[in-house]
Amino acid sequence: MTDKITPDTAAARTKPATKGKTREDRLKAALKANMAKRKAQAKARSADTAD
């Protein structure tokens, strides 16, 4: 039983981290787009009530 780090085991350890990072990036981008959409909707509603 040796604890050698081979390229295969190193790649296996880093792969989930990069996958999680891309998921995090996608969620961040979706949240940003959603917030922008909601802000635009709120602005449109307030403009309608101001008239």
CHARMM-style PDB file with segment names, atoms N, HN, CA, C and O in Angstrom:
ATOM      1  N   MET     1       0.831  -1.186   0.000  1.00  0.00      PROA
ATOM      2  CA  MET     1       0.000   0.000   0.000  1.00  0.00      PROA
ATOM      3  C   MET     1       0.875   1.249   0.000  1.00  0.00      PROA
ATOM      4  O   MET     1       1.396   1.662   1.036  1.00  0.00      PROA
ATOM      5  N   THR     2       1.019   1.818  -1.139  1.00  0.00      PROA
ATOM      6  HN  THR     2       0.595   1.483  -1.981  1.00  0.00      PROA
ATOM      7  CA  THR     2       1.807   3.042  -1.235  1.00  0.00      PROA
ATOM      8  C   THR     2       0.890   4.209  -1.537  1.00  0.00      PROA
ATOM      9  O   THR     2      -0.155   4.055  -2.169  1.00  0.00      PROA
ATOM     10  N   ASP     3       1.293   5.359  -1.083  1.00  0.00      PROA
ATOM     11  HN  ASP     3       2.142   5.485  -0.570  1.00  0.00      PROA
ATOM     12  CA  ASP     3       0.494   6.562  -1.306  1.00  0.00      PROA
ATOM     13  C   ASP     3       1.143   7.448  -2.366  1.00  0.00      PROA
ATOM     14  O   ASP     3       1.331   8.648  -2.163  1.00  0.00      PROA
ATOM     15  N   LYS     4       1.475   6.843  -3.482  1.00  0.00      PROA
ATOM     16  HN  LYS     4       1.322   5.869  -3.647  1.00  0.00      PROA
ATOM     17  CA  LYS     4       2.081   7.609  -4.567  1.00  0.00      PROA
ATOM     18  C   LYS     4       1.008   8.377  -5.309  1.00  0.00      PROA
ATOM     19  O   LYS     4      -0.094   7.876  -5.531  1.00  0.00      PROA
ATOM     20  N   ILE     5       1.338   9.585  -5.686  1.00  0.00      PROA
ATOM     21  HN  ILE     5       2.233   9.992  -5.506  1.00  0.00      PROA
ATOM     22  CA  ILE     5       0.414  10.388  -6.477  1.00  0.00      PROA
ATOM     23  C   ILE     5       0.827  10.252  -7.936  1.00  0.00      PROA
ATOM     24  O   ILE     5       1.879  10.736  -8.353  1.00  0.00      PROA
ATOM     25  N   THR     6      -0.013   9.594  -8.685  1.00  0.00      PROA
ATOM     26  HN  THR     6      -0.868   9.201  -8.346  1.00  0.00      PROA
ATOM     27  CA  THR     6       0.250   9.429 -10.106  1.00  0.00      PROA
ATOM     28  C   THR     6      -0.547  10.481 -10.863  1.00  0.00      PROA
ATOM     29  O   THR     6      -1.469  11.078 -10.307  1.00  0.00      PROA
ATOM     30  N   PRO     7      -0.207  10.710 -12.102  1.00  0.00      PROA
ATOM     31  CA  PRO     7      -0.989  11.691 -12.877  1.00  0.00      PROA
ATOM     32  C   PRO     7      -2.478  11.350 -12.919  1.00  0.00      PROA
ATOM     33  O   PRO     7      -3.323  12.245 -12.955  1.00  0.00      PROA
ATOM     34  N   ASP     8      -2.797  10.051 -12.915  1.00  0.00      PROA
ATOM     35  HN  ASP     8      -2.111   9.324 -12.886  1.00  0.00      PROA
ATOM     36  CA  ASP     8      -4.211   9.649 -12.941  1.00  0.00      PROA
ATOM     37  C   ASP     8      -4.934  10.062 -11.667  1.00  0.00      PROA
ATOM     38  O   ASP     8      -6.049  10.581 -11.727  1.00  0.00      PROA
ATOM     39  N   THR     9      -4.310   9.837 -10.515  1.00  0.00      PROA
ATOM     40  HN  THR     9      -3.404   9.415 -10.466  1.00  0.00      PROA
ATOM     41  CA  THR     9      -4.970  10.183  -9.255  1.00  0.00      PROA
ATOM     42  C   THR     9      -5.003  11.690  -9.057  1.00  0.00      PROA
ATOM     43  O   THR     9      -5.955  12.214  -8.478  1.00  0.00      PROA
ATOM     44  N   ALA    10      -3.989  12.388  -9.521  1.00  0.00      PROA
ATOM     45  HN  ALA    10      -3.216  11.962  -9.991  1.00  0.00      PROA
ATOM     46  CA  ALA    10      -3.976  13.848  -9.405  1.00  0.00      PROA
ATOM     47  C   ALA    10      -5.085  14.449 -10.264  1.00  0.00      PROA
ATOM     48  O   ALA    10      -5.758  15.387  -9.839  1.00  0.00      PROA
ATOM     49  N   ALA    11      -5.275  13.922 -11.455  1.00  0.00      PROA
ATOM     50  HN  ALA    11      -4.728  13.160 -11.801  1.00  0.00      PROA
ATOM     51  CA  ALA    11      -6.336  14.418 -12.332  1.00  0.00      PROA
ATOM     52  C   ALA    11      -7.704  14.110 -11.743  1.00  0.00      PROA
ATOM     53  O   ALA    11      -8.625  14.919 -11.849  1.00  0.00      PROA
ATOM     54  N   ALA    12      -7.837  12.958 -11.131  1.00  0.00      PROA
ATOM     55  HN  ALA    12      -7.088  12.300 -11.045  1.00  0.00      PROA
ATOM     56  CA  ALA    12      -9.115  12.574 -10.533  1.00  0.00      PROA
ATOM     57  C   ALA    12      -9.459  13.495  -9.374  1.00  0.00      PROA
ATOM     58  O   ALA    12     -10.632  13.781  -9.135  1.00  0.00      PROA
ATOM     59  N   ARG    13      -8.457  13.957  -8.659  1.00  0.00      PROA
ATOM     60  HN  ARG    13      -7.504  13.725  -8.853  1.00  0.00      PROA
ATOM     61  CA  ARG    13      -8.705  14.864  -7.528  1.00  0.00      PROA
ATOM     62  C   ARG    13      -9.065  16.265  -7.997  1.00  0.00      PROA
ATOM     63  O   ARG    13      -9.884  16.933  -7.365  1.00  0.00      PROA
ATOM     64  N   THR    14      -8.479  16.714  -9.077  1.00  0.00      PROA
ATOM     65  HN  THR    14      -7.815  16.171  -9.590  1.00  0.00      PROA
ATOM     66  CA  THR    14      -8.727  18.086  -9.529  1.00  0.00      PROA
ATOM     67  C   THR    14      -9.952  18.201 -10.423  1.00  0.00      PROA
ATOM     68  O   THR    14     -10.513  19.289 -10.552  1.00  0.00      PROA
ATOM     69  N   LYS    15     -10.378  17.115 -11.040  1.00  0.00      PROA
ATOM     70  HN  LYS    15      -9.922  16.231 -10.935  1.00  0.00      PROA
ATOM     71  CA  LYS    15     -11.503  17.180 -11.972  1.00  0.00      PROA
ATOM     72  C   LYS    15     -12.807  17.626 -11.301  1.00  0.00      PROA
ATOM     73  O   LYS    15     -13.475  18.507 -11.841  1.00  0.00      PROA
ATOM     74  N   PRO    16     -13.201  17.068 -10.161  1.00  0.00      PROA
ATOM     75  CA  PRO    16     -14.445  17.534  -9.537  1.00  0.00      PROA
ATOM     76  C   PRO    16     -14.389  19.008  -9.132  1.00  0.00      PROA
ATOM     77  O   PRO    16     -15.410  19.695  -9.165  1.00  0.00      PROA
ATOM     78  N   ALA    17     -13.234  19.488  -8.760  1.00  0.00      PROA
ATOM     79  HN  ALA    17     -12.404  18.930  -8.734  1.00  0.00      PROA
ATOM     80  CA  ALA    17     -13.103  20.887  -8.369  1.00  0.00      PROA
ATOM     81  C   ALA    17     -13.367  21.803  -9.558  1.00  0.00      PROA
ATOM     82  O   ALA    17     -14.032  22.829  -9.417  1.00  0.00      PROA
ATOM     83  N   THR    18     -12.853  21.441 -10.715  1.00  0.00      PROA
ATOM     84  HN  THR    18     -12.313  20.607 -10.830  1.00  0.00      PROA
ATOM     85  CA  THR    18     -13.090  22.274 -11.890  1.00  0.00      PROA
ATOM     86  C   THR    18     -14.544  22.163 -12.329  1.00  0.00      PROA
ATOM     87  O   THR    18     -15.125  23.141 -12.800  1.00  0.00      PROA
ATOM     88  N   LYS    19     -15.133  20.988 -12.180  1.00  0.00      PROA
ATOM     89  HN  LYS    19     -14.661  20.194 -11.797  1.00  0.00      PROA
ATOM     90  CA  LYS    19     -16.540  20.821 -12.542  1.00  0.00      PROA
ATOM     91  C   LYS    19     -17.406  21.661 -11.610  1.00  0.00      PROA
ATOM     92  O   LYS    19     -18.348  22.316 -12.057  1.00  0.00      PROA
ATOM     93  N   GLY    20     -17.095  21.644 -10.329  1.00  0.00      PROA
ATOM     94  HN  GLY    20     -16.330  21.112  -9.966  1.00  0.00      PROA
ATOM     95  CA  GLY    20     -17.835  22.452  -9.367  1.00  0.00      PROA
ATOM     96  C   GLY    20     -17.658  23.929  -9.640  1.00  0.00      PROA
ATOM     97  O   GLY    20     -18.588  24.713  -9.453  1.00  0.00      PROA
ATOM     98  N   LYS    21     -16.487  24.313 -10.073  1.00  0.00      PROA
ATOM     99  HN  LYS    21     -15.731  23.676 -10.225  1.00  0.00      PROA
ATOM    100  CA  LYS    21     -16.208  25.717 -10.368  1.00  0.00      PROA
ATOM    101  C   LYS    21     -17.034  26.179 -11.559  1.00  0.00      PROA
ATOM    102  O   LYS    21     -17.571  27.287 -11.546  1.00  0.00      PROA
ATOM    103  N   THR    22     -17.141  25.347 -12.582  1.00  0.00      PROA
ATOM    104  HN  THR    22     -16.705  24.447 -12.592  1.00  0.00      PROA
ATOM    105  CA  THR    22     -17.932  25.751 -13.736  1.00  0.00      PROA
ATOM    106  C   THR    22     -19.402  25.846 -13.360  1.00  0.00      PROA
ATOM    107  O   THR    22     -20.108  26.729 -13.848  1.00  0.00      PROA
ATOM    108  N   ARG    23     -19.870  24.959 -12.508  1.00  0.00      PROA
ATOM    109  HN  ARG    23     -19.297  24.241 -12.112  1.00  0.00      PROA
ATOM    110  CA  ARG    23     -21.256  25.027 -12.043  1.00  0.00      PROA
ATOM    111  C   ARG    23     -21.469  26.319 -11.269  1.00  0.00      PROA
ATOM    112  O   ARG    23     -22.481  27.001 -11.427  1.00  0.00      PROA
ATOM    113  N   GLU    24     -20.496  26.634 -10.436  1.00  0.00      PROA
ATOM    114  HN  GLU    24     -19.673  26.080 -10.308  1.00  0.00      PROA
ATOM    115  CA  GLU    24     -20.562  27.868  -9.656  1.00  0.00      PROA
ATOM    116  C   GLU    24     -20.614  29.088 -10.581  1.00  0.00      PROA
ATOM    117  O   GLU    24     -21.374  30.027 -10.343  1.00  0.00      PROA
ATOM    118  N   ASP    25     -19.803  29.059 -11.628  1.00  0.00      PROA
ATOM    119  HN  ASP    25     -19.185  28.296 -11.821  1.00  0.00      PROA
ATOM    120  CA  ASP    25     -19.781  30.167 -12.587  1.00  0.00      PROA
ATOM    121  C   ASP    25     -21.115  30.289 -13.321  1.00  0.00      PROA
ATOM    122  O   ASP    25     -21.618  31.391 -13.536  1.00  0.00      PROA
ATOM    123  N   ARG    26     -21.686  29.134 -13.704  1.00  0.00      PROA
ATOM    124  HN  ARG    26     -21.278  28.238 -13.529  1.00  0.00      PROA
ATOM    125  CA  ARG    26     -22.986  29.158 -14.384  1.00  0.00      PROA
ATOM    126  C   ARG    26     -24.068  29.711 -13.464  1.00  0.00      PROA
ATOM    127  O   ARG    26     -24.896  30.516 -13.891  1.00  0.00      PROA
ATOM    128  N   LEU    27     -24.065  29.287 -12.213  1.00  0.00      PROA
ATOM    129  HN  LEU    27     -23.392  28.633 -11.867  1.00  0.00      PROA
ATOM    130  CA  LEU    27     -25.059  29.775 -11.261  1.00  0.00      PROA
ATOM    131  C   LEU    27     -24.901  31.268 -11.014  1.00  0.00      PROA
ATOM    132  O   LEU    27     -25.886  31.998 -10.902  1.00  0.00      PROA
ATOM    133  N   LYS    28     -23.654  31.712 -10.931  1.00  0.00      PROA
ATOM    134  HN  LYS    28     -22.854  31.119 -11.022  1.00  0.00      PROA
ATOM    135  CA  LYS    28     -23.391  33.133 -10.714  1.00  0.00      PROA
ATOM    136  C   LYS    28     -23.905  33.961 -11.891  1.00  0.00      PROA
ATOM    137  O   LYS    28     -24.515  35.013 -11.700  1.00  0.00      PROA
ATOM    138  N   ALA    29     -23.653  33.482 -13.098  1.00  0.00      PROA
ATOM    139  HN  ALA    29     -23.157  32.627 -13.253  1.00  0.00      PROA
ATOM    140  CA  ALA    29     -24.113  34.196 -14.295  1.00  0.00      PROA
ATOM    141  C   ALA    29     -25.638  34.201 -14.379  1.00  0.00      PROA
ATOM    142  O   ALA    29     -26.236  35.209 -14.755  1.00  0.00      PROA
ATOM    143  N   ALA    30     -26.268  33.076 -14.029  1.00  0.00      PROA
ATOM    144  HN  ALA    30     -25.782  32.257 -13.723  1.00  0.00      PROA
ATOM    145  CA  ALA    30     -27.731  33.001 -14.065  1.00  0.00      PROA
ATOM    146  C   ALA    30     -28.345  33.934 -13.026  1.00  0.00      PROA
ATOM    147  O   ALA    30     -29.348  34.596 -13.292  1.00  0.00      PROA
ATOM    148  N   LEU    31     -27.748  33.983 -11.865  1.00  0.00      PROA
ATOM    149  HN  LEU    31     -26.933  33.446 -11.649  1.00  0.00      PROA
ATOM    150  CA  LEU    31     -28.246  34.866 -10.808  1.00  0.00      PROA
ATOM    151  C   LEU    31     -28.110  36.325 -11.223  1.00  0.00      PROA
ATOM    152  O   LEU    31     -29.015  37.128 -10.995  1.00  0.00      PROA
ATOM    153  N   LYS    32     -26.986  36.662 -11.829  1.00  0.00      PROA
ATOM    154  HN  LYS    32     -26.251  36.010 -12.014  1.00  0.00      PROA
ATOM    155  CA  LYS    32     -26.768  38.035 -12.284  1.00  0.00      PROA
ATOM    156  C   LYS    32     -27.799  38.432 -13.337  1.00  0.00      PROA
ATOM    157  O   LYS    32     -28.347  39.533 -13.292  1.00  0.00      PROA
ATOM    158  N   ALA    33     -28.060  37.533 -14.285  1.00  0.00      PROA
ATOM    159  HN  ALA    33     -27.615  36.638 -14.321  1.00  0.00      PROA
ATOM    160  CA  ALA    33     -29.052  37.806 -15.329  1.00  0.00      PROA
ATOM    161  C   ALA    33     -30.444  37.932 -14.726  1.00  0.00      PROA
ATOM    162  O   ALA    33     -31.212  38.806 -15.125  1.00  0.00      PROA
ATOM    163  N   ASN    34     -30.775  37.078 -13.779  1.00  0.00      PROA
ATOM    164  HN  ASN    34     -30.150  36.367 -13.454  1.00  0.00      PROA
ATOM    165  CA  ASN    34     -32.077  37.114 -13.130  1.00  0.00      PROA
ATOM    166  C   ASN    34     -32.272  38.416 -12.358  1.00  0.00      PROA
ATOM    167  O   ASN    34     -33.346  39.017 -12.402  1.00  0.00      PROA
ATOM    168  N   MET    35     -31.241  38.842 -11.661  1.00  0.00      PROA
ATOM    169  HN  MET    35     -30.369  38.354 -11.625  1.00  0.00      PROA
ATOM    170  CA  MET    35     -31.337  40.090 -10.903  1.00  0.00      PROA
ATOM    171  C   MET    35     -31.496  41.288 -11.845  1.00  0.00      PROA
ATOM    172  O   MET    35     -32.256  42.210 -11.548  1.00  0.00      PROA
ATOM    173  N   ALA    36     -30.793  41.281 -12.963  1.00  0.00      PROA
ATOM    174  HN  ALA    36     -30.175  40.532 -13.204  1.00  0.00      PROA
ATOM    175  CA  ALA    36     -30.920  42.365 -13.935  1.00  0.00      PROA
ATOM    176  C   ALA    36     -32.334  42.399 -14.511  1.00  0.00      PROA
ATOM    177  O   ALA    36     -32.915  43.469 -14.696  1.00  0.00      PROA
ATOM    178  N   LYS    37     -32.877  41.218 -14.792  1.00  0.00      PROA
ATOM    179  HN  LYS    37     -32.405  40.349 -14.643  1.00  0.00      PROA
ATOM    180  CA  LYS    37     -34.236  41.133 -15.327  1.00  0.00      PROA
ATOM    181  C   LYS    37     -35.254  41.663 -14.318  1.00  0.00      PROA
ATOM    182  O   LYS    37     -36.148  42.431 -14.672  1.00  0.00      PROA
ATOM    183  N   ARG    38     -35.110  41.247 -13.062  1.00  0.00      PROA
ATOM    184  HN  ARG    38     -34.383  40.623 -12.774  1.00  0.00      PROA
ATOM    185  CA  ARG    38     -36.023  41.717 -12.019  1.00  0.00      PROA
ATOM    186  C   ARG    38     -35.913  43.229 -11.798  1.00  0.00      PROA
ATOM    187  O   ARG    38     -36.913  43.908 -11.561  1.00  0.00      PROA
ATOM    188  N   LYS    39     -34.703  43.735 -11.880  1.00  0.00      PROA
ATOM    189  HN  LYS    39     -33.891  43.184 -12.073  1.00  0.00      PROA
ATOM    190  CA  LYS    39     -34.494  45.169 -11.706  1.00  0.00      PROA
ATOM    191  C   LYS    39     -35.179  45.942 -12.831  1.00  0.00      PROA
ATOM    192  O   LYS    39     -35.798  46.979 -12.593  1.00  0.00      PROA
ATOM    193  N   ALA    40     -35.065  45.432 -14.054  1.00  0.00      PROA
ATOM    194  HN  ALA    40     -34.562  44.590 -14.247  1.00  0.00      PROA
ATOM    195  CA  ALA    40     -35.713  46.075 -15.200  1.00  0.00      PROA
ATOM    196  C   ALA    40     -37.230  46.019 -15.064  1.00  0.00      PROA
ATOM    197  O   ALA    40     -37.924  46.980 -15.396  1.00  0.00      PROA
ATOM    198  N   GLN    41     -37.743  44.891 -14.573  1.00  0.00      PROA
ATOM    199  HN  GLN    41     -37.179  44.111 -14.303  1.00  0.00      PROA
ATOM    200  CA  GLN    41     -39.185  44.767 -14.369  1.00  0.00      PROA
ATOM    201  C   GLN    41     -39.673  45.747 -13.315  1.00  0.00      PROA
ATOM    202  O   GLN    41     -40.707  46.392 -13.494  1.00  0.00      PROA
ATOM    203  N   ALA    42     -38.941  45.862 -12.226  1.00  0.00      PROA
ATOM    204  HN  ALA    42     -38.102  45.338 -12.080  1.00  0.00      PROA
ATOM    205  CA  ALA    42     -39.322  46.776 -11.151  1.00  0.00      PROA
ATOM    206  C   ALA    42     -39.281  48.218 -11.640  1.00  0.00      PROA
ATOM    207  O   ALA    42     -40.145  49.024 -11.294  1.00  0.00      PROA
ATOM    208  N   LYS    43     -38.279  48.537 -12.443  1.00  0.00      PROA
ATOM    209  HN  LYS    43     -37.577  47.883 -12.725  1.00  0.00      PROA
ATOM    210  CA  LYS    43     -38.163  49.888 -12.990  1.00  0.00      PROA
ATOM    211  C   LYS    43     -39.342  50.192 -13.923  1.00  0.00      PROA
ATOM    212  O   LYS    43     -39.878  51.300 -13.905  1.00  0.00      PROA
ATOM    213  N   ALA    44     -39.740  49.219 -14.730  1.00  0.00      PROA
ATOM    214  HN  ALA    44     -39.304  48.318 -14.745  1.00  0.00      PROA
ATOM    215  CA  ALA    44     -40.864  49.392 -15.643  1.00  0.00      PROA
ATOM    216  C   ALA    44     -42.172  49.563 -14.868  1.00  0.00      PROA
ATOM    217  O   ALA    44     -43.028  50.366 -15.240  1.00  0.00      PROA
ATOM    218  N   ARG    45     -42.309  48.796 -13.788  1.00  0.00      PROA
ATOM    219  HN  ARG    45     -41.614  48.144 -13.486  1.00  0.00      PROA
ATOM    220  CA  ARG    45     -43.523  48.930 -12.973  1.00  0.00      PROA
ATOM    221  C   ARG    45     -43.616  50.299 -12.317  1.00  0.00      PROA
ATOM    222  O   ARG    45     -44.689  50.901 -12.275  1.00  0.00      PROA
ATOM    223  N   SER    46     -42.494  50.790 -11.808  1.00  0.00      PROA
ATOM    224  HN  SER    46     -41.623  50.301 -11.842  1.00  0.00      PROA
ATOM    225  CA  SER    46     -42.505  52.078 -11.144  1.00  0.00      PROA
ATOM    226  C   SER    46     -42.737  53.199 -12.152  1.00  0.00      PROA
ATOM    227  O   SER    46     -43.335  54.220 -11.811  1.00  0.00      PROA
ATOM    228  N   ALA    47     -42.277  53.023 -13.378  1.00  0.00      PROA
ATOM    229  HN  ALA    47     -41.792  52.194 -13.655  1.00  0.00      PROA
ATOM    230  CA  ALA    47     -42.501  54.012 -14.422  1.00  0.00      PROA
ATOM    231  C   ALA    47     -43.980  54.049 -14.809  1.00  0.00      PROA
ATOM    232  O   ALA    47     -44.522  55.111 -15.115  1.00  0.00      PROA
ATOM    233  N   ASP    48     -44.627  52.882 -14.792  1.00  0.00      PROA
ATOM    234  HN  ASP    48     -44.187  52.019 -14.543  1.00  0.00      PROA
ATOM    235  CA  ASP    48     -46.047  52.810 -15.118  1.00  0.00      PROA
ATOM    236  C   ASP    48     -46.901  53.481 -14.056  1.00  0.00      PROA
ATOM    237  O   ASP    48     -47.888  54.138 -14.389  1.00  0.00      PROA
ATOM    238  N   THR    49     -46.551  53.332 -12.807  1.00  0.00      PROA
ATOM    239  HN  THR    49     -45.750  52.798 -12.537  1.00  0.00      PROA
ATOM    240  CA  THR    49     -47.330  53.934 -11.722  1.00  0.00      PROA
ATOM    241  C   THR    49     -47.071  55.421 -11.606  1.00  0.00      PROA
ATOM    242  O   THR    49     -47.915  56.154 -11.091  1.00  0.00      PROA
ATOM    243  N   ALA    50     -45.927  55.881 -12.073  1.00  0.00      PROA
ATOM    244  HN  ALA    50     -45.242  55.285 -12.492  1.00  0.00      PROA
ATOM    245  CA  ALA    50     -45.582  57.302 -11.987  1.00  0.00      PROA
ATOM    246  C   ALA    50     -46.354  58.125 -13.026  1.00  0.00      PROA
ATOM    247  O   ALA    50     -46.544  59.328 -12.847  1.00  0.00      PROA
ATOM    248  N   ASP    51     -46.791  57.485 -14.097  1.00  0.00      PROA
ATOM    249  HN  ASP    51     -46.636  56.508 -14.242  1.00  0.00      PROA
ATOM    250  CA  ASP    51     -47.508  58.227 -15.162  1.00  0.00      PROA
ATOM    251  C   ASP    51     -48.891  58.644 -14.760  1.00  0.00      PROA
ATOM    252  OT1 ASP    51     -49.601  59.269 -15.548  1.00  0.00      PROA
TER     253      ASP     51
END
